[in-house]
Structure formats: C-alpha cells, structure tokens
Amino acid sequence: MSRNSDRGLIILFLHLEQLEKAGVPISQSLAEAAKETPERKLRGALEGIAQQVGQGHSLQESMGFYPRAFDETLIGLVGVGEKSGKLARAFGLCLDYVRKRDEHRRLMRKALRGPTISVITILALALVRRHTLLPDVALASALLIAAFIALRRWLEVFRHVTDRLFLALPVVGTFLSEDSWARFANSLAMLFDAGVPLRAALKTAAEDVPNLVVRASVEEALPQIEAGASLHAAFRETGRMDKMALAMMKAGEDTGNLGHTLRELAEFYEKRCADALTALQQVSGPVLTIITGAYLYLGF
C-alpha cells in the first residue's frame, strides 16, 4: 500500500470514528467517507463496502473483499469492534495502527533516499557518456534488478531464499529483522488490546511480517502455543526473537498483564528498528560512494 493510501486511510478512520461517535449509521458513514476520499481506488472500495453493508453483510466481511485496501490487522480490529458493539474504539485503534505504519514507511523511504539518488546519478551519467561502457553497464544492472524484483514477486521459493540471504547480511540483515519484528509486535499489540484472542491475534499479526523467514518463525511458534505452551517459551524455541523481548513476554505472562507488555514490546522493537536504520544509513553512504565510483571508472 502506498504512502497516499495510508494517508487516505488515516482520513478515513478519523472520519468513521467521529461519525460512529455521533451515532450515524455505518452504511451512511461509509457513503459519506467515500465522497470525501480523493483516492480513486480507496473510494471505489468504500462504495463497494457501503453497498454490501446495505445488503446485510457485516463490515468485517465486506472489507475482506478488498485486501489491497485493508490488511488483515485492520479487518480483525473492525471485526472485534462489530462483535463488541464498540466500533468507534475499533476505528480509533485502526487510526493509530495506520498512523504508526505511515511513520514506519516514512523512515523506510528515508533509508532508501541515498540509494535512489545514486541510481539516478548513474543513469544520468550513462546518458551523458554514451560513447563509453557505462550505458551498457547501467542497462545490464537495470535488467538484473527488474528480473530480481519479478522473481521475488512471482516465486515464493526465490523470495524465501533471498529473504534468508538478506538476514545474513551485516547491518542490512539486522535492520530487516528488527523491521519485521516491529511490524509483528505492533500488529499483535493492537489486536490483543482490541480484544482479539491471543491465538487469533498471533495468526493475523504473522501476516504483517514482510520477511518470510521471520514470518515462518512466528508460524512455527503457533502450534506450540495452541498445544498449551507459554508465549515466551514458544518463541524462545524459534531462536530468532531477542532475549530482552522474551524476558518482557515472560514478565507479562507471569504478572497477568500481557496487554501492557505487548505494547511495551512494540515500542521496544520500534526503537531497535530506528537504531538499526541509523546504523544502516551510516554504512550505506560509503558503500554507495564506492559503487558510484566503480561505475564512473567503468565509464572511462
């Protein structure tokens, strides 16, 4: 989902929360929100959802028909709100969730700013120095990147293998790992705080993990939890979760205050993700300088 979509969702859930508090019927709220939504795709989804709700379908079920607009966490939060009769609170939680996701993506774009500038610089040099090898090198690199992206999109095995390789890279792997755990912890905390049963919340939160290797470790813990194992014991067996995070989980389970602990866990991983991003930016500058220099060398 793009930055514009997140901003559109922020406005949407803010609008729905206020209308729900005012006692406006949900079908009417959706119709009004659709009129106020500038994004064509999101507006089309809202119009379809409003029509389905008007025909007697639940809001959760209707949102499920538009997975590109609403992820599993948002759908789960709304479902709990419908069942509990607290839709306004559910919309508020959705608003918080999307805001955090938008902020997270802003940090990701910041991390990619340097590589993007380097790529543009190389392409510009390729256009200027047509009599050199640089255009051929740039074209070959662009084709390799395009093929890599296509293979990751269409072949899950290739994506799993490359995700594992990415995690093994110094600095980059640390950032990708912390990023995945931060997304998982944030989604899990939101769902559990909304009243979603722990096991269901874990399954839904696992879908929010971008790295397939980390996602597999989360899914690996699920059967143990369903069999009666504690949360921290199940994740300890996977060998991928941070020891401090495991200690926080254990403390929350021992004291019966798991909801507060999961919120603290989300903040813990968000902080670690920010620290890993800073380290990545410090390393990426010199590395990109070397790569650009190599392209310049090939251009002469």
SEDO-383190 format. One record per atom (N, C-alpha, C, O, CB): x, y, z; residue in one letter. Coordinates in steps of 0.001 Angstrom, whole numbers, plus 500000, padded with zeros to 6 digits. Glycine has a CB too. Layout:
residues N
XYZa/...
END
This chain:
residues 300
500848498811500000m/500000500000500000m/500884501240500000m/501872501293500732m/499040500005501225m/500554502204499217s/501393503380499044s/501225504365500183s/500350504230501038s/501081504055497734s/502109505373500160r/502025506437501162r/500679507135501072r/500047507411502092r/503169507455500979r/500229507427499825n/498952508097499651n/497808507270500222n/496867507824500789n/498707508383498181n/497881505929500076s/496840505067500606s/496794505153502122s/495714505203502711s/497061503625500162s/497963505169502757d/497997505287504210d/497413506619504652d/496661506673505625d/499429505136504730d/497747507686503957r/497195508978504313r/495683508986504092r/494938509577504873r/497868510093503498r/495238508326503024g/493805508223502786g/493101507432503871g/491991507778504273g/493548507588501447g/493747506359504354l/493165505544505424l/493120506305506745l/492192506133507536l/493961504249505598l/494121507142506979i/494122507962508198i/492896508868508219i/492190508963509222i/495420508810508292i/492660509529507092i/491493510405506995i/490204509599507117i/489247510030507760i/491509511182505669i/490194508417506488l/489002507571506513l/488629507158507929l/487484507336508346l/489219506335505658l/489580506612508668f/489254506105510005f/488986507241510995f/488206507079511933f/490392505223510524f/489621508365510788l/489291509528511606l/487843509948511351l/487108510268512286l/490258510700511307l/487445509943510096h/486084510298509696h/485082509288510276h/484064509675510850h/485969510351508147h/485381507997510120l/484463506960510599l/484333506977512121l/483245506768512659l/484935505584510136l/485437507224512806e/485392507271514271e/484464508384514753e/483652508180515655e/486804507477514847e/484593509557514143q/483774510689514562q/482301510461514237q/481436510786515051q/484264511969513895q/482004509912513070l/480617509649512688l/479990508569513558l/478809508643513896l/480542509241511223l/480789507560513921e/480272506495514786e/479940507041516173e/478927506665516763e/481294505345514898e/480783507920516688k/480513508539517984k/479257509417517936k/478558509583518936k/481719509373518431k/478989509971516752a/477812510830516591a/476537510019516369a/475441510576516310a/478021511790515425a/476689508690516244g/475517507839516084g/475022507703514656g/473890507269514440g/474424508357516918g/475841508062513674v/475451507939512268v/475520506462511863v/476516505807512169v/476374508816511348v/474502505909511185p/474541504505510730p/475771504244509871p/476194505102509097p/473264504155509934p/476339503052510018i/477610502758509374i/477518502817507858i/478470503249507208i/478099501402509800i/476390502393507272s/476255502452505816s/476295503899505334s/476886504199504296s/474944501776505365s/475673504780506084q/475694506205505732q/477093506792505943q/477558507612505152q/474653506986506571q/477750506364507017s/479118506843507284s/480055506462506145s/480875507270505710s/479647506267508615s/479930505231505666l/480786504764504577l/480520505553503299l/481449505909502574l/480566503265504329l/479246505823503030a/478899506591501837a/479462508004501922a/479971508538500937a/477377506637501651a/479370508601503101e/479902509952503292e/481419509956503172e/482007510857502574e/479479510512504660e/482052508921503758a/483513508836503698a/483993508656502262a/485027509201501877a/484020507679504570a/483242507892501471a/483613507676500070a/483620508996499298a/484480509219498446a/482646506678499405a/482661509865499600k/482590511157498925k/483788512039499264k/484234512839498441k/481300511871499296k/484304511886500486e/485400512728500948e/486775512161500603e/487790512814500843e/485296512922502433e/486818510949500041t/488098510295499753t/488595510683498367t/487919510400497379t/487963508765499859t/489767511328498265p/490275511772496961p/490874510641496129p/490980510771494909p/491314512845497161p/491269509525496767e/491930508432496051e/490888507535495383e/489976507029496037e/492818507604497014e/491038507350494088r/490039506631493304r/489858505181493755r/488728504713493888r/490419506662491847r/490961504469493989k/490864503059494359k/490207502883495727k/489347502021495909k/492249502418494359k/490622503707496677l/490035503619498010l/488565504026497971l/487732503432498656l/490811504503499003l/488255505033497175r/486861505469497050r/486001504358496459r/484876504138496908r/486765506736496178r/486521503657495457g/485787502541494868g/485562501421495872g/484490500816495908g/486529502005493659g/486586501145496694a/486441500103497719a/485371500489498729a/484563499649499125a/487781499857498437a/485356501743499146l/484369502198500125l/482958502144499562l/482016501790500271l/484689503614500579l/482811502486498312e/481481502418497689e/480985500984497633e/479811500709497877e/481513503017496273e/481908500061497304g/481531498648497279g/481187498131498667g/480225497378498825g/482653497815496683g/481958498524499675i/481705498095501049i/480370498647501542i/479601497937502190i/482849498549501978i/480098499912501233a/478828500520501650a/477649499781501040a/476627499583501698a/478780502003501252a/477787499376499794q/476711498642499132q/476498497274499773q/475359496853499977q/477018498481497643q/477588496582500089q/477480495255500692q/476924495327502103q/476124494479502498q/478837494569500706q/477336496328502866v/476795496512504211v/475299496801504142v/474519496309504958v/477532497655504944v/474911497609503154g/473498497901502971g/472678496671502622g/471473496630502869g/473328498933501904g/473338495659502042q/472659494416501686q/472650493401502824q/472151492287502666q/473313493805500473q/473203493790503974g/473160492931505147g/474453492242505518g/474490491495506496g/472151491922504947g/475512492469504768h/476800491864505109h/477442492639506261h/477186493829506442h/477743491839503871h/478270491952507028s/478984492640508108s/480075493511507520s/480519493288506394s/479583491629509113s/480508494504508285l/481570495389507819l/482874494620507659l/483613494832506698l/481759496562508789l/483154493728508602q/484372492925508512q/484384492078507245q/485388492031506533q/484509492030509742q/483282491417506968e/483186490579505774e/483338491415504507e/484014491010503561e/481847489827505754e/482707492575504498s/482757493438503314s/484170493952503065s/484617494008501920s/481791494618503471s/484876494327504130m/486248494802503984m/487164493698503469m/488148493973502782m/486768495334505316m/486840492454503800g/487659491328503363g/487712491147501865g/488615490488501350g/487159490086503977g/486745491729501148f/486744491642499690f/487737492621499060f/487936492602497846f/485342491908499153f/488351493463499865y/489282494476499351y/490611494405500113y/490970495341500828y/488663495901499470y/491346493282499954p/492602493103500706p/493696494087500323p/494625494301501102p/493115491710500506p/493610494690499146r/494642495654498763r/494450496988499474r/495382497785499584r/494635495864497252r/493247497217499947a/492980498461500670a/493075498276502175a/493502499182502891a/491608498993500308a/492671497080502663f/492623496834504110f/493333495512504410f/492939494459503908f/491141496803504630f/494384495576505235d/495104494354505565d/494384493578506675d/493357494019507191d/496542494684505991d/494938492418507031e/494286491529507988e/494137492165509362e/493155491915510060e/495062490241508108e/495097492975509748t/495023493622511066t/493846494585511132t/493093494576512105t/496331494369511376t/493683495411510110l/492568496358510081l/491225495623510070l/490288496010510768l/492679497279508852l/491147494569509276i/489904493798509205i/489604493143510548i/488455493107510987i/489991492728508098i/490650492624511200g/490465491999512506g/490012492986513563g/489144492665514375g/491743491341512948g/490578494176513569l/490189495209514530l/488732495610514354l/488000495762515332l/491086496436514385l/488316495778513111v/486926496141512835v/485990495010513231v/484903495255513756v/486740496487511351v/486406493765512981g/485573492617513358g/485316492565514851g/484194492296515280g/486226491324512910g/486338492818515640v/486174492830517098v/485243493966517517v/484407493800518406v/487547492974517802v/485398495130516862g/484543496256517178g/483079495970516885g/482196496386517636g/484987497466516413g/482824495261515795e/481439494901515464e/480844493945516495e/479711494123516943e/481375494266514071e/481618492938516860k/481102491932517791k/480880492508519193k/479955492103519898k/482063490747517865k/481728493447519586s/481617494023520928s/480696495234520974s/480361495722522053s/482984494412521434s/480289495718519808g/479465496921519774g/480250498191520041g/479674499215520409g/478359496804520770g/481572498130519858k/482429499289520115k/483204499658518846k/484435499653518814k/483410498999521287k/482433499976517806l/483064500291516529l/483898501567516587l/484940501661515938l/482012500421515456l/483438502555517367a/484192503808517463a/485593503544517996a/486568504094517486a/483458504819518366a/485696502706519019r/487009502371519586r/487841501602518564r/489047501819518449r/486851501539520887r/487192500703517822a/487901499931516801a/488449500855515717a/489585500689515273a/486971498870516179a/487646501824515292f/488121502772514287f/489289503596514834f/490223503923514101f/486976503700513837f/489228503930516129g/490336504658516751g/491616503843516753g/492698504379516515g/489977505048518172g/491497502542517024l/492668501662517001l/493201501520515579l/494413501495515366l/492317500276517582l/492298501428514611c/492722501375513208c/493484502645512836c/494485502596512121c/491501501188512274c/493003503764513324l/493661505048513062l/495077505058513630l/496016505484512956l/492843506205513662l/495231504593514859d/496566504533515476d/497487503595514700d/498661503893514480d/496462504071516944d/496936502466514293y/497718501462513567y/498232502026512234y/499404501865511896y/496866500197513319y/497349502683511487v/497742503218510181v/498727504373510345v/499643504525509537v/496502503686509392v/498546505185511383r/499486506273511632r/500889505742511895r/501869506266511367r/499018507118512812r/500976504697512717k/502280504110513004k/502885503503511747k/504088503612511507k/502162503048514101k/502038502864510950r/502539502265509709r/503031503332508747r/504044503137508076r/501450501422509042r/502337504445508668d/502740505542507795d/504080506124508259d/504945506439507441d/501652506642507767d/504239506262509564e/505505506763510107e/506642505786509817e/507757506193509489e/505386507002511625e/506348504507509940h/507359503487509672h/507791503544508208h/508981503457507907h/506823502083510021h/506846503686507317r/507178503763505899r/507932505034505564r/508753505054504647r/505923503677505061r/507655506094506304r/508404507339506109r/509875507116506428r/510754507611505722r/507828508473506990r/510137506368507496l/511520506054507852l/512174505167506793l/513357505324506492l/511576505366509221l/511403504238506230m/511937503377505180m/512309504188503944m/513358503966503340m/510922502291504813m/511447505127503575r/511754505969502415r/513008506794502666r/513797507039501754r/510570506894502089r/513181507219503914k/514378507975504271k/515628507125504078k/516663507609503620k/514291508470505723k/515508505839504438a/516647504931504286a/516978504684502820a/518140504466502476a/516360503605504981a/515968504715501954l/516179504431500536l/516540505672499728l/516816505581498532l/514943503798499956l/516538506824500381r/516799508070499659r/518200508084499045r/518381508487497896r/516630509265500595r/519180507641499822g/520549507613499321g/520720506699498119g/521244507131497092g/521481507181500414g/520282505418498223p/520383504533497055p/519647505070495835p/520121504912494709p/519842503167497400p/518500505702496042t/517737506243494914t/518518507342494203t/518555507394492973t/516383506785495393t/519143508221494988i/519942509303494404i/521120508733493622i/521463509230492549i/520447510261495503i/521741507675494173s/522881507055493492s/522462506445492158s/523170506582491161s/523517505980494383s/521313505771492136v/520826505156490896v/520547506230489852v/520906506079488684v/519550504320491162v/519904507313490279i/519608508406489347i/520893509013488804i/520979509351487624i/518759509490490035i/521894509149489674t/523182509694489246t/523836508812488192t/524358509300487191t/524113509852490442t/523799507502488435i/524403506559487493i/523694506600486148i/524341506597485101i/524369505139488060i/522355506639486174l/521597506693484920l/521879507985484163l/521977507990482936l/520094506564485196l/522008509081484909a/522312510364484269a/523687510321483606a/523866510820482495a/522252511512485299a/524659509717484299l/525997509584483718l/525968508703482476l/526684508949481506l/526975509008484748l/525122507665482524a/525021506770481376a/524496507503480147a/524940507247479028a/524116505586481706a/523552508410480359l/523001509178479245l/524028510163478678l/524079510395477470l/521747509931479696l/524842510736479566v/525826511731479139v/527000511079478407v/527461511580477382v/526338512522480348v/527476509952478949r/528681509317478405r/528296508134477523r/528595506988477857r/529624508855479546r/527647508400476423r/527134507331475565r/528249506573474833r/528053505432474414r/526163507911474552r/529397507198474682h/530484506559473947h/531285505601474828h/532253505005474355h/531407507614473361h/530914505442476071t/531650504587476998t/530857503310477276t/529793503080476702t/531946505339478318t/531405502489478174l/530727501263478577l/529606501508479584l/528820500608479880l/531726500299479158l/529541502707480098l/528608502983481182l/527147502707480818l/526436502125481637l/528753504411481610l/526661503093479632p/525265502783479303p/524973501290479324p/523924500862479806p/524918503340477943p/525920500486478791d/525708499031478784d/525688498470480200d/524874497603480515d/526800498332477962d/526576498958481045v/526619498501482433v/525336498901483167v/524760498106483910v/527857499082483156v/524899500140482949a/523673500613483595a/522470499813483131a/521618499451483942a/523453502098483311a/522388499530481821l/521267498762481283l/521263497346481849l/520214496829482235l/521330498719479747l/522444496718481898a/522536495364482438a/522127495345483910a/521431494430484351a/523966494813482273a/522553496345484661s/522181496421486071s/520675496604486235s/520063495981487102s/522928497568486757s/520073497464485396a/518629497698485474a/517851496431485163a/516849496137485814a/518215498813484515a/518316495673484156l/517643494422483797l/517754493394484917l/516797492676485203l/518231493850482503l/518926493324485550l/519098492394486662l/518189492753487832l/517589491872488448l/520554492377487118l/518086494041488140i/517220494482489235i/515758494167488918i/515017493705489787i/517400495995489493i/515342494419487670a/513965494143487266a/513656492641487365a/512589492242487830a/513719494646485828a/514618491819486914a/514419490371486990a/514345489899488440a/513547489024488779a/515550489639486257a/515181490486489285f/515186490131490706f/513839490466491355f/513286489666492110f/516329490866491441f/513324491651491051i/512034492064491618i/510912491159491125i/510035490777491900i/511727493530491257i/510935490812489838a/509899489949489277a/509939488558489898a/508894487989490214a/510056489849487763a/511134488008490073l/511257486678490672l/510773486671492114l/510131485715492548l/512703486199490608l/511074487727492857r/510606487807494242r/509082487938494315r/508455487466495263r/511266488992494954r/508509488573493324r/507055488762493341r/506308487488492979r/505254487199493544r/506661489873492385r/506862486716492023w/506108485579491491w/506569484226492011w/505813483258491923w/506195485579490009w/507775484122492546l/508278482833493039l/508527482925494541l/509486483558494983l/509584482420492293l/507652482285495322e/507783482363496779e/509062481691497261e/509670482137498233e/506572481722497457e/509477480610496580v/510714479925496964v/511903480864496817v/512769480921497690v/510924478655496110v/511943481601495707f/513033482556495482f/512999483657496536f/514040484071497047f/512940483169494066f/511789484132496860r/511670485172497872r/512142484672499231r/512803485402499969r/510228485661497965r/511802483413499564h/512220482852500843h/513742482740500913h/514353483074501928h/511573481476501061h/514346482267499820v/515809482116499786v/516494483476499909v/517442483627500680v/516253481414498480v/516018484462499156t/516645485786499214t/516390486468500560t/517247487200501054t/516124486671498073t/515226486236501149d/514966486798502480d/515951486241503499d/516415486961504382d/513520486500502923d/516266484957503372r/517244484354504279r/518641484947504049r/519382485201504998r/517278482820504090r/518981485160502786l/520283485754502464l/520364487192502982l/521398487612503500l/520530485722500938l/519275487938502842f/519256489317503336f/519503489370504840f/520234490233505325f/517918489984503003f/518886488438505578l/519051488419507030l/520492488121507437l/520929488502508522l/518118487390507648l/521224487438506562a/522619487091506875a/523583488243506588a/524746488182506987a/523041485862506076a/523123489283505908l/523999490410505582l/524268491263506814l/523359491499507609l/523380491269504471l/525500491727506983p/525784492640508106p/524979493930507971p/524785494433506864p/527296492966508174p/524527494447509064v/523799495721509163v/522437495635508470v/521406495883509096v/524632496866508546v/522429495282507177v/521171495182506432v/520271494118507056v/519075494337507248v/521442494853504944v/520861492961507371g/520086491880507971g/519505492258509324g/518375491898509653g/520945490654508118g/520294492989510101t/519803493454511408t/518602494364511248t/517608494238511963t/520911494188512172t/518707495289510289f/517594496208510063f/516343495473509599f/515247495742510093f/517983497264509039f/516496494548508653l/515331493816508137l/514684492955509216l/513461492823509261l/515738492940506952l/515505492370510083s/514972491565511177s/514184492423512160s/513063492081512538s/516104490841511904s/514781493542512569e/514104494429513517e/512833495021512910e/511831495208513600e/515048495554513959e/512888495311511622d/511714495838510924d/510572494829510953d/509427495192511221d/512065496199509471d/510879493574510681s/509848492532510676s/509255492318512066s/508038492207512211s/510428491219510153s/510102492259513083w/509612492060514446w/508828493271514932w/507872493124515694w/510775491777515395w/509221494464514500a/508487495674514899a/507077495652514331a/506121495995515026a/509227496943514429a/506943495254513082r/505613495187512463r/504758494128513157r/503577494344513431r/505729494876510949r/505373492988513433f/504634491911514108f/504180492346515492f/503019492152515853f/505500490646514217f/505079492931516267a/504752493325517636a/503684494410517669a/502801494391518526a/506002493807518357a/503764495350516742n/502775496428516700n/501391495884516357n/500400496258516986n/503190497498515678n/501323495007515366s/500041494408514978s/499476493552516098s/498281493617516387s/500203493567513710s/500325492750516732l/499878491875517817l/499348492690518989l/498308492355519555l/501024490967518281l/500052493757519358a/499629494595520480a/498276495244520194a/497409495298521066a/500685495675520771a/498102495736518967m/496834496370518591m/495682495374518670m/494634495676519239m/496926496960517173m/495874494204518106l/494807493202518061l/494454492706519453l/493278492583519794l/495218492025517180l/495464492424520253f/495211491911521602f/494537492977522460f/493643492673523249f/496526491447522263f/494966494219522305d/494377495320523064d/492918495532522674d/492112495983523488d/495176496609522843d/492580495206521426a/491201495357520953a/490295494232521442a/489071494335521353a/491173495409519437a/490891493159521956g/490091492050522459g/490142490794521618g/489401489846521879g/488698492476522579g/491010490770520606v/491160489563519793v/491872488502520623v/492904488799521226v/491945489861518474v/491354487263520674p/492039486187521410p/493486486047520946p/493800486260519775p/491294484847521228p/494357485686521878l/495794485681521603l/496158484843520380l/496923485292519527l/496544485166522810l/495620483638520291r/495994482762519176r/495562483356517834r/496314483315516860r/495369481369519358r/494358483903517790a/493885484532516552a/494706485776516234a/495006486048515072a/492393484897516665a/495067486527517270a/495879487730517072a/497254487372516515a/497777488074515650a/496028488501518393a/497833486290517006l/499138485855516519l/499083485476515045l/499980485831514280l/499643484678517342l/498041484758514641k/497909484349513240k/497762485556512332k/498363485617511259k/496711483413513064k/496954486520512772t/496749487719511958t/498019488561511902t/498394489050510837t/495585488554512513t/498681488731513046a/499900489540513089a/501015488931512247a/501847489653511698a/500372489704514529a/501034487612512146a/502063486940511339a/501973487366509877a/502987487432509182a/501924485411511451a/500750487655509409e/500570488071508017e/501178489440507748e/501390489809506593e/499093488087507664e/501457490192508802d/502005491543508656d/503530491544508625d/504145492603508502d/501516492429509788d/504142490372508735v/505609490269508749v/506122490189507313v/505785489238506608v/506079489023509571v/506924491153506853p/507362491164505454p/508406490108505107p/508395489573503999p/507909492504505124p/509309489801506040n/510365488823505765n/509820487416505996n/509343487104507087n/511616489082506658n/509892486567504969l/509282485242505056l/509966484342506075l/509317483464506644l/509307484579503707l/511252484535506318v/511958483712507299v/511485484039508708v/511239483136509508v/513479483917507187v/511357485332509016v/510848485746510317v/509388485316510459v/508971484874511529v/510987487278510501v/508609485448509374r/507206485024509419r/507104483526509704r/506230483089510454r/506496485362508091r/507997482747509104a/507985481303509336a/508278480974510797a/507718480025511345a/509006480611508428a/509154481754511428s/509466481512512832s/508261481828513719s/508034481158514726s/510678482350513263s/507491482853513340v/506262483160514075v/505262482022513910v/504662481568514884v/505647484496513589v/505087481569512681e/504153480487512413e/504601479178513068e/503774478336513417e/503998480294510912e/505901479018513229e/506443477834513898e/506055477798515375e/505906476725515961e/507966477799513760e/505892478981515970a/505533479043517388a/504046478783517623a/503658478406518729a/505910480399517958a/503216478975516611l/501773478867516783l/501312477483517247l/500516477410518183l/501093479211515495l/501770476376516638p/501319475055517109p/501677474797518572p/500909474166519297p/501924473962516241p/502840475284519007q/503237475089520397q/502314475857521345q/501949475358522409q/504691475529520600q/501943477076520947i/501034477876521772i/499652477235521811i/499007477209522859i/500939479322521236i/499196476718520673e/497903476044520630e/497907474768521468e/496868474334521966e/497527475720519189e/499103474171521615a/499226472954522426a/499349473257523910a/499385472343524734a/500424472149521975a/499414474547524254g/499454474915525670g/500741475543526148g/500857475892527323g/499195473734526478g/501717475697525261a/502986476306525671a/502796477798525913a/501920478425525317a/504080476070524601a/503615478360526786s/503550479795527039s/504092480548525830s/504798479985524993s/504343480169528319s/503752481817525755l/504151482641524619l/505670482751524536l/506254482542523473l/503523484036524722l/506303483075525650h/507757483276525611h/508497481967525350h/509539481967524695h/508243483895526925h/507968480846525859a/508631479557525636a/508557479151524168a/509522478625523613a/507997478467526514a/507403479399523540a/507237479036522130a/508165479857521243a/508767479323520312a/505779479234521692a/508283481143521524f/509146481984520693f/510621481754521011f/511477481959520150f/508795483459520888f/510923481335522223r/512316481015522556r/512802479840521711r/513963479798521305r/512459480688524064r/511911478888521451e/512286477711520666e/512625478059519223e/513404477356518580e/511166476694520692e/512043479143518709t/512338479513517326t/513767480029517166t/514341479936516081t/511352480569516847t/514340480570518238g/515720481054518202g/515926482363517471g/517064482728517176g/516571480038517583g/514855483079517171r/515002484308516402r/514612485568517175r/515044486666516823r/514178484216515159r/513807485422518218m/513376486610518954m/514438487031519965m/515099486193520578m/512036486348519666m/514587488335520127d/515583488905521032d/515341488441522477d/514197488289522905d/515554490446520955d/516434488218523217k/516317487729524596k/515598488727525499k/514836488332526381k/517698487427525163k/515837490001525283m/515137491013526066m/513639490962525802m/512838491098526726m/515682492406525750m/513258490765524533a/511846490662524187a/511217489435524847a/510082489492525321a/511672490597522661a/511948488343524875l/511448487122525524l/511255487350527024l/510271486893527605l/512422485941525284l/512194488055527642a/512067488356529070a/510851489234529342a/510165489054530347a/513335489045529587a/510585490179528452m/509412491036528596m/508128490214528480m/507181490419529240m/509429492154527537m/508103489292527534m/506935488415527367m/506696487582528625m/505565487456529095m/507124487487526146m/507767487023529155k/507649486176530345k/507123486976531529k/506279486498532287k/509006485546530696k/507628488197531682a/507163489045532782a/505680489353532640a/504942489341533625a/507969490349532834a/505244489629531416g/503833489918531185g/502946488724531470g/501860488873532029g/503623490375529768g/503405487530531086e/502618486321531346e/502601485984532833e/501574485562533364e/503175485138530546e/503734486168533503d/503814485837534929d/502941486762535776d/502377486346536789d/505263485915535407d/502836488026535346t/502070489000536129t/500618489115535667t/499819489807536298t/502733490361536052t/500277488443534574g/498920488531534059g/498611489856533398g/497444490221533254g/497953488295535157g/499641490584532991n/499465491902532368n/500045491885530959n/500864492726530589n/500139493014533220n/499596490903530189l/500173490677528871l/499886491828527915l/500726492163527079l/499648489384528290l/498701492437528030g/498354493532527130g/499341494676527222g/499815495176526201g/496965494035527430g/499657495097528446h/500629496178528640h/502002495757528138h/502717496558527537h/500708496579530125h/502373494506528379t/503676494015527950t/503807494022526433t/504862494370525902t/503910492612528484t/502742493640525735l/502794493624524278l/502948495041523718l/503630495238522713l/501534492963523710l/502325496013524355r/502514497402523924r/503952497847524155r/504544498530523319r/501544498338524670r/504508497451525301e/505915497770525575e/506831497060524576e/507855497605524163e/506290497369527023e/506452495845524197l/507242495074523240l/507252495773521878l/508281495831521206l/506684493636523106l/506093496302521483a/506018497021520207a/506933498245520233a/507646498502519263a/504559497448519904a/506920498999521331e/507784500179521450e/509257499770521472e/510105500462520909e/507435500978522726e/509557498642522124f/510925498127522187f/511468497845520789f/512585498241520456f/510979496853523041f/510667497156519974y/511136496809518632y/511149498017517705y/511987498092516806y/510263495715518039y/510243498954517903e/510272500178517097e/511557500963517367e/512155501522516449e/509033501056517395e/511975500999518637k/513221501680518987k/514418500961518368k/515317501603517825k/513381501763520518k/514432499640518449r/515531498868517863r/515565499030516342r/516637499090515739r/515396497378518233r/514382499100515732c/514304499292514283c/514882500657513900c/515605500771512911c/512837499168513793c/514560501695514688a/515090503033514426a/516606503053514579a/517301503685513784a/514449504060515370a/517124502366515595d/518576502297515798d/519246501560514636d/520306501970514163d/518904501595517137d/518618500466514180a/519178499699513061a/519159500520511780a/520068500416510957a/518398498389512860a/518118501340511612l/518035502204510436l/519161503234510448l/519761503518509412l/516667502908510378l/519445503791511624t/520538504761511747t/521869504118511374t/522675504713510659t/520604505327513179t/522095502892511866a/523336502177511539a/523428501886510046a/524505501975509455a/523425500867512334a/522298501538509440l/522280501260508004l/522624502506507198l/523365502430506218l/520911500725507581l/522093503642507605q/522371504889506896q/523836505284507013q/524412505829506072q/521487506007507430q/524441505010508167q/525851505342508363q/526758504504507474q/527816504962507043q/526236505149509820q/526333503261507202v/527137502365506368v/526860502581504887v/527765502484504059v/526864500911506739v/525596502876504556s/525210502943503145s/525913504069502396s/526180503943501201s/523713503118503030s/526218505176503089g/526883506300502418g/528202505906501777g/528358506070500567g/527121507418503400g/529168505387502552p/530444504971501950p/530299503875500899p/530988503890499879p/531378504494503026p/529390502914501154v/529206501820500194v/528696502353498859v/529187501957497802v/528228500768500753v/527718503243498906l/527172503812497671l/528194504679496954l/528199504753495725l/525924504632497971l/529055505330497715t/530122506127497102t/531065505229496316t/531489505574495213t/530903506913498174t/531391504077496890i/532273503117496206i/531616502590494938i/532260502491493894i/532629501942497141i/530320502250495032i/529612501718493867i/529552502760492754i/529790502448491587i/528189501272494256i/529232504003493126t/529177505072492117t/530549505294491491t/530667505518490286t/528663506386492744t/531601505226492339g/532951505365491830g/533295504259490831g/533967504504489829g/533941505359492979g/532825503032491114a/533096501911490213a/532415502141488869a/532989501854487818a/532618500581490836a/531201502655488906y/530514502958487646y/531249504045486860y/531371503972485638y/529067503396487920y/531733505049487584l/532487506115486922l/533764505566486299l/534148505968485200l/532825507237487917l/534416504656486997y/535642504054486478y/535356503280485187y/536113503344484219y/536274503121487535y/534225502538485207l/533863501788484012l/533492502701482856l/533553502316481688l/532717500855484314l/533111503907483207g/532707504840482156g/533856505463481380g/533644506104480351g/531896505920482750g/535078505273481876f/536240505878481192f/537020504835480408f/538023505162479774f/537170506567482210f/
END
